[in-house]
Amino acid sequence: MSTKQTGITAPQGFQAAGIHCGIKKPGLLDLALCVSDVSGPIAGVFTKNRVAAAPVLLDRRHLRHRCGRAIVVNSGNANACTGAQGLVSAVTMARTVAQQLSIPVHQVFVGSTGVIGRTLPIDRITTAIPALFSRLSVKGGAQAARAIMTTDLRPKTVSVQARIGGRMITIGGMAKGSGMIHPDMATMLAYFTTDAAITPPALQQALKTAADQSFNCITVDGDTSTNDTVLCLANGLARNRVIEPQSPTSREFERLLTEAAQTLALLICRDGEGVTKIVKVQVEGAKTIAAAKRVAATIATSNLVKTALFGEDANWGRVMAAIGRSGVAINPAKVTVRFDDIQMVNQGIGLGLDAERKIAQVFKRKEFTIAVHLGLGTACAHMWTTDLSYDYVRINASYRS
C-alpha cells in the first residue's frame, strides 16, 4: 500500500533536502540530507568489496552504536581510494552535520558516490551544509533522491505502509544505481526510513533479509563497487509496541521492508546502463538454496545469455549451457526450462521449432521470466538480470569524460 508522501520523508518525523554544492556541473544536485526529528535505531549492510570507500569505513564504525539521526550523501565523487585524507573528509562531513544538530558525531551517517580516486572537495560540502539544512522539508525527498544520482536516468523512491501491531507503519526509501550492479552488494546506495518502534537487532535482521531478497538478487554487469551501502533509520514515532527479534511483528515488518527493497532493486535494474530488458531467473527443484542461487547466478551473469536477451535471439541453448557449467551437480534428464508460460525444455531435451517460435515472441517482451526446475529437491532461489547492450559499452567507455 502506497502513502501520499513518497520517498524518504514518507514516514512520520523525517525531513530531507538536496542542493548543488559544486561537485558536479552547475545546476546538478549533488548533496543530500535526511534528518529524523528524534534519534533512533539504525541498521546497515555494506559492500563486500575489500577496497571499501571512506564513507563505508566510517559508517561501519558508527553502526556499532546502533543509533542514528541523520544521513548526508554526496554524488559526483566516491571518496574511495583516497587514503587517510578520504577518511578525514568523511569524518568532517559527519561532524559538520552533527554540529548543526547538536548531536554526537556517531549519529550521522555518510555516503558518497561517483568517480573513484579523486580527492573529495570537502570545503565545498561543509560550506553548503548550512544551506542544505535551511531547505529541509517533508517535501524534500524528491530533491534528495536526485542529489544522489550519478549515471542514473531517473530518481528512485519508494513508500509502503502496513498495519503492524495495531498501528500503521510506514517505510520510505530512495536509491541510486545504474551500473556496476551485482550481488554482495550491487553497486548502489539505498536509504530507508521508518516510523516503526523497533529494537536495533530486529531492524538489523530485517534489513539483512530484505537486502538478500532484493539488492543481492540483481545483476546488470557482474561488477560490485567500493561504496555500496544500505541503511535503515527508525524513529519510533508510529508509537507501535516495540518490535522485537523473532516475533510475529518482526516478520511482518521484514516483509514490508523487503517489499520496499525489491521495488527499489527493480527500479535500479530498469534504469541500468543501456538496459532494454529485465528478466527474472527463477530456479526451483534444487537440493539446497545455495545450489539454486548458484544456478540462478550463472544464468543471470552469462554474457551470452544477456546478449541474446538484447538481440531478442531465443537461444535457449545458452541457458542450458549456463546450468551445466554452474558447478552444481545436476541430472540433465530432469531439467525443465520455461520462458514465461512457454515450456522449451523437458527432461533436458528441447521441444522443437514450434516451441522455439513461441519463446521467440517471449524474448520480445520488456520483462519476462526464465524458470528452471532441476528436479532434484525443493530448494529455490531467484535473481533479476538485464540484457547487455551497445549502450552499456558506450556509457562505460566514456564514464569519466
N, C-alpha and C positions, 0 to 999 in steps of 0.2 A: 504494500500500500504506500503510495507516494504522499509526501507532505506538500503543503502550499509553498513553503520556502525550500528551495533546492540547495544542495551542496553543503559545504562545511558549516554553515550557520543555521541549518535546519533545526537542530536540537535547541532546547531552551538554554539561554545563557552563554551563547557564543557570538563573537563578532569577528569580522575579517576585513582585510583590505589588500589592495595590490597597487603598486606605483612603479614608475620608471625612476631608477636611481643612477643610471649611467653605465651599466654593464653592457647592455645591448644598444642597438642603434636607437636614436631618438624616436620617441613615440611608442616604443615597445615596452610593455610592462615586464619588470624583471626582479621585483622584490615583493614577497607576500608575507602576510602576518595573520595568524589566527590566535585569538585570546579568549579564554574562558573567564566568566565572571568570578569564579572561585577555583581554587586548586583542587585537583582530584587525581585518581589513579590513572596511570598511563602504561601502555604496553607497546612493545616494538619487536619487529623482526627485520633482519638486515641481510645484505649481500653475503654470500659465502665466498666471494672473490677475496683472495688473500691480499690483494692490492686494494685495501679499503681506504676510501677518502677520509679526510679530516673530520667532516661532519658525522660520519658513521662512527669513527673512534670516539668522538665526544658524546654522541647520543648513547652509545653503549655504556659509557661511564655514568652519564646522568640517569640512565634507566635503572641503575642499582637502587636508587632512592624510590622508584615506583610512584613518583608524584610529579605532576606537570601542571602548567598553567598556560604556556604559550608555545607556539611553533613559528619560527621565522625561516623563510626559504628564499634563496636567490636562484635565478636561472642565468644562463649565458656563461657560467664559469663553474666547473665541477669542484674546484678546490681539492683536487686529487693529484697525487704525486708532487706535492708542494712542500714536503718535508716539515720541519719544525715550525716554519712560518705559517704553513697552512693550518696547523692546529691552533696556533696563536690567533689567527684570524677567526677561526670558528668560535673559539672562546670569547673573543671580542664581540662577535655578533650576539652571542647569548648574553653576555654581561650587559651590553647596551640595552637590550630589551628588558632584562631583569631590573636594571636601574629605573627604567620608565615605570615599572610596575611595583617597585619596592619589594621584590621577592628574591629568594635565594637563586643563584645562577643555575643550580641543577634543575630548577623547574622550567627552564627554557630549553627547547629542542631546536636543532638547526638542520637545515637541508640545503644542499647545493646541487646543481645540475648544469651540464654544459660541457665545454671543451676541457679535456684533461691536460694538466701540466702547466697551466698558466696561473701566475700569482693572482690571488683574489684581490680586487681593488677595495679593500676593507674600508678605507676612508670614505669612499662614495656611499657605502652601505650605512655606516654609522651616522653620516651626515643626513641621510634620508630617513632614518628610523623615526625621529620626531614627527615628520610629515606623515609617515605611514600610520603612526598612532592617531594622528588627527583625523584620519579618514576611516578609522574603524567603524563598522556599521553591521547591523544584522543583515543588510542587503549587500555586503561586501564580498560575499562568497564568489560571485562571478568574476570579479576583478582578481581575487586571489588565485582562482583556477587558471586564469590567463597568464598571470605573472610567473607561474612555474613551468610554462611550456617551453620546449626547445624546437625540435623539428615537428612537433605536433601540429596537425592542421586545425584542430578544434579543441576547446577545453573539455574536460571530462569530469562530470559531477554526478552525484547520486544522493538520494534521500529516501529512506524507508521507515515505516512505522509498524508497530505491532503492540497489542496489549499483553504485557508480561507481568505476572504477579498482581493483576488487577489495576495496573497503571499503564498509560500509553507511553511507550518508549520510542524515541526517535534516534536514528543513526544518520549522520550526514557524512559526505566524503568528497574528496577531489583527488585526481591523479594526473600524472603526466607519464608518457611513454609512447614511443613510436618505433624506435629501432633498438638494436641490441636487446632483444626480448627473448628470454629463455628462463626456465625454472631455476630456482635457488640463487638468487631471486631473478625474476625478469627485470630487465633494466628499466627502472621506473621509480617514481616516488608516489606514494599514496598516503593520504592522511584522512583519518576518520575521527569524528566527534560523536559523542553520545551523551544524553542527559540521564542515562541509567545510573542508579546507585549499584556499584559492583565492586567486589574486592579485587585488588591487583592480581592475585593468582588466577581468579576466574576470567578476568579480562585478558591476561596473557594467553591462557589456554584457548579462549575463544578466537583471539587474533591469529594464533598459530594455525588452528584448524581452518579458519576462513582463508588464510593465505595459501595453505596447502591445497585447498579445493578451488582456488581461483588463480592467483598470480603465479603459483607454482605449477599450473596446468596450461600455461600458454607459451607458445614459441613462435617467433617470427623468423629469426635468423640464426638461432643457436648460440648467440653471444650473451654473456652477462656483463654487468658493469661494476664499477668501483664504488658506486654511490647508492645502490638500491636500498630503500628504506620504506617501511610501512609502520605507521604509528596510529594508535587509537587512544584518544584522550576522553576521559569520562568526568562529569562534574556532579552527578547525583541529584540534579535539580528536578528530575521527574518524581522524586520522593517515593519511589517504589521500595519495597522491602529489599534490603541489600542482597544482591545475587551472589551466592556462594558457589565454590567449585563443586562440580559433580552433582548439582541439584537439578530438578526439573526446569527451573527458571534459567539456569545457566545453559542448558541445552536449547531452550527457546531463543535466548539471546545469541547463542552461537549460530543458530540457523539464520537469524535476521542479519547478523554481521556477514555471514557467508553470502547471503543474497546480495548485499551491498557490494561486497568484494568481487563477486562474479560479474556483476553489472559493470564495474569499472574495468575488470580484466578484459571483458569482451569489447568495451569501448577502446581499450588500448589496441586490441587486435584489429578492430575495424579501421583504426587510424594508423595502422602500421605503415611503415615507409614503403610506398609503392604497392600496397595491398589492394587486390581486387576481389579476393575471396576469403571467407572464413569457413574452416572445416573442423567439425568435432570428430575426433578419433576416439571411438568407444570400443574398449576391449573387454570382453566377458569370457567366462569359462576358463580362467586361468587357475593354476594350482594355488598361487599366492598373489596378494596385492602387489608385491614387489615385481613379480613376473609380469603381471598385467601392465604395470606402469612402464616397464622396460620395453615391452612390445609397442605400447602406445607411443612412447617417446621416439622409438626407432622409426616408426612410420611418420610421425609428425615432423621429425627433423631431417628426413630424407630429401636431399636436394632434387633427386629425380622425381619423387612424388610431388614436391612443391612446384617444380617447373611444369609438370604435367597438369597440375591444377590451373596454373596461369594460362597454359596453352589450350585448356579445355580438351585435353587429349585423354580419353578414357582408358589409359594404360594401366589396367588393374594388376598386371603382372608385377609392376613396381611395388605395389602394396604387398603382394605375396613375397617378393624378394626381401622386402624390409622385415617382414615377420620372420622369415627364415634366418636372417643374419642378426637378429636381435640378441642372440646369446642365450635365449630361453629354450629349454628343451620342449619341443612340440612334436605332435604327430600330424604331419600334413594331411593324412587321410581323415582327420577330424575337424579340419579348419573350414569355417564358412565365412564369407565376406558379403556384406550388403553395402550398397550405396543408397542412402535413404531407404526407401522401401523396395528397392530392386536387388534381388539376390544375384550375385555374379559368380560366386564360388561355392560349391557344395562338396564336402568331403575332399577338399583340396583340389578339385577339378573345376575348370571354367565351364560355364553353362552355355557357351556358344555365341554366335554372332548376333542372334536375336536379343539376348540379354545384354550384349555389349552395346548394341544400338540404343537400348533403353538407358543404360547408365551414361551413355554419351550425352543424353538430354539432362541428366542429373548434374554432370560436370559444367553445364552452362549456368547453373544456379549460383547466386552470390554466396549462399550459405547452405551447407548440407552436411550429412554425417557419413563417415566411413565406420561401419560397425563390423567388428571382427569377433567371432566366437571360436575359442581354441578347443572347446570340447573336452577339457581336462579337469575342470573343477568349478568352483562357484565364485572365485575372486574376480573383481572387476576394477577398472580404472579408466580415466578419460584424460584427454588433452585437447586443447584447441590449437590449431595451426593455421597458417596462411599460405598463400601462394608466393612464389618468388619471381618478381617481375623485372623488366628492364629498368623501371623507375627506381627500384631499390638500389641497383648498381649505380645509377646516375646520382642519386641523393648522397650515397655514402662515399662516392668517389670525390665529391666536392664539398663535404660537410663543413670543413674549416674555412672555406673560401667565401 
